[in-house]
Amino acid sequence: MSQIEVEIHIGGRVFEVACQQGEEQYLQAAARLLDNEAQVLVSQIGRMPEGRMLLMSGLMLADKTAGLEERLREAEDRIGALQSELRDLKDAPPPRPEKVEVPVIPEDVTEALAELAARAEALAETAEEKAKA
């Protein structure tokens, strides 16, 4: 691939930079990041030597990058821990089934209740007959 010259703007200054053909958009994106940091410096400090502006802008970007890398490491560690926990849960034996006890009413109690119900109905009929009479 052949190299081409690309014009980038950083901190209000113009630079000619060579890159491989097809990589222009990546170079422009990187230049925009550096320019954003340089614009902050220019707005706070004002005009400064080119080398110092580029150095400070680069350091500010490096600081942001270091912070993002730390957050990425923490997230990757958390993901690893969660994956390990998930793997342990999947590999664990299934829980023992719970024993469910269903109360059984003894047959003699059922028979006694049926007999009581029959007596109550008989008494109700007797009471109705006496009430009619």
C-alpha positions as CSV (number, residue, x, y, z in Angstrom):
1,M,0.0,0.0,0.0
2,S,1.2,3.5,-0.6
3,Q,1.4,6.2,1.9
4,I,-0.6,9.4,1.6
5,E,-0.4,12.8,3.4
6,V,-3.3,13.8,5.5
7,E,-3.9,17.2,7.0
8,I,-5.0,17.2,10.7
9,H,-5.9,20.1,13.0
10,I,-4.8,20.1,16.6
11,G,-5.1,23.0,19.0
12,G,-5.7,25.5,16.2
13,R,-2.6,24.3,14.3
14,V,-2.4,22.3,11.0
15,F,-0.1,19.3,10.6
16,E,0.7,17.1,7.6
17,V,0.9,13.5,8.6
18,A,1.6,10.4,6.5
19,C,-0.5,7.3,6.8
20,Q,-1.3,4.2,4.8
21,Q,-4.1,4.5,2.2
22,G,-7.4,3.5,3.8
23,E,-6.3,4.5,7.3
24,E,-7.2,8.2,7.0
25,Q,-10.4,7.9,9.0
26,Y,-8.6,6.3,11.9
27,L,-5.9,9.0,11.8
28,Q,-8.6,11.7,11.7
29,A,-10.4,10.1,14.6
30,A,-7.2,10.0,16.7
31,A,-6.5,13.6,15.7
32,R,-9.9,14.7,16.9
33,L,-9.3,13.1,20.3
34,L,-6.0,14.9,20.6
35,D,-7.5,18.1,19.3
36,N,-10.3,18.0,22.0
37,E,-7.7,17.8,24.7
38,A,-5.6,20.6,23.1
39,Q,-8.7,22.8,22.8
40,V,-9.2,22.4,26.6
41,L,-5.6,23.5,27.2
42,V,-5.8,26.4,24.8
43,S,-9.1,27.7,26.4
44,Q,-7.6,27.4,29.9
45,I,-4.0,28.5,29.3
46,G,-4.0,30.3,26.0
47,R,-1.4,30.0,23.3
48,M,1.6,27.8,24.2
49,P,4.5,26.3,22.3
50,E,3.5,23.5,19.9
51,G,5.6,20.9,21.6
52,R,4.2,21.7,25.0
53,M,0.6,21.7,23.7
54,L,1.1,18.3,22.1
55,L,2.8,16.9,25.2
56,M,0.1,18.1,27.6
57,S,-2.7,16.9,25.3
58,G,-1.1,13.5,24.9
59,L,-0.6,13.2,28.7
60,M,-4.3,14.2,29.3
61,L,-5.3,11.5,26.8
62,A,-3.0,9.0,28.4
63,D,-4.5,9.7,31.8
64,K,-8.0,9.1,30.4
65,T,-6.8,6.0,28.7
66,A,-5.2,4.7,31.9
67,G,-8.5,5.3,33.8
68,L,-10.5,3.4,31.1
69,E,-8.0,0.6,31.1
70,E,-8.4,0.2,34.9
71,R,-12.2,0.2,34.6
72,L,-11.9,-2.4,31.8
73,R,-9.6,-4.6,34.0
74,E,-12.1,-4.3,36.9
75,A,-15.0,-5.2,34.6
76,E,-13.1,-8.1,33.1
77,D,-12.3,-9.4,36.7
78,R,-15.9,-9.1,37.6
79,I,-17.0,-10.9,34.5
80,G,-14.5,-13.6,35.3
81,A,-15.8,-14.0,38.8
82,L,-19.4,-14.1,37.6
83,Q,-18.5,-16.7,34.9
84,S,-16.8,-18.8,37.6
85,E,-19.8,-18.5,39.9
86,L,-22.1,-19.4,37.0
87,R,-19.9,-22.4,36.1
88,D,-20.0,-23.5,39.8
89,L,-23.8,-23.3,39.9
90,K,-24.1,-25.2,36.7
91,D,-21.7,-27.9,37.9
92,A,-23.3,-28.2,41.3
93,P,-25.6,-31.2,41.9
94,P,-29.3,-30.4,41.8
95,P,-30.9,-29.7,45.1
96,R,-32.4,-32.6,47.0
97,P,-36.2,-32.7,46.5
98,E,-38.1,-31.5,49.4
99,K,-40.3,-34.0,51.2
100,V,-43.9,-32.8,51.0
101,E,-46.2,-34.3,53.6
102,V,-49.9,-34.3,52.8
103,P,-52.1,-34.7,55.9
104,V,-54.3,-37.8,55.7
105,I,-57.5,-37.8,57.7
106,P,-57.9,-41.2,59.4
107,E,-60.8,-43.2,58.0
108,D,-62.6,-43.5,61.4
109,V,-62.6,-39.7,61.7
110,T,-64.1,-39.4,58.2
111,E,-66.8,-42.0,59.2
112,A,-67.5,-40.2,62.5
113,L,-68.0,-36.9,60.7
114,A,-70.3,-38.5,58.1
115,E,-72.4,-40.0,60.9
116,L,-72.6,-36.6,62.7
117,A,-73.7,-34.9,59.5
118,A,-76.4,-37.5,59.0
119,R,-77.6,-37.0,62.6
120,A,-77.7,-33.2,62.1
121,E,-79.8,-33.6,58.9
122,A,-82.1,-36.0,60.8
123,L,-82.5,-33.5,63.6
124,A,-83.1,-30.7,61.1
125,E,-85.9,-32.7,59.4
126,T,-87.5,-33.4,62.8
127,A,-87.3,-29.8,63.7
128,E,-88.9,-28.8,60.4
129,E,-91.7,-31.3,60.8
130,K,-92.4,-30.1,64.3
131,A,-92.4,-26.5,63.1
132,K,-95.0,-27.3,60.4
133,A,-97.2,-29.1,62.9
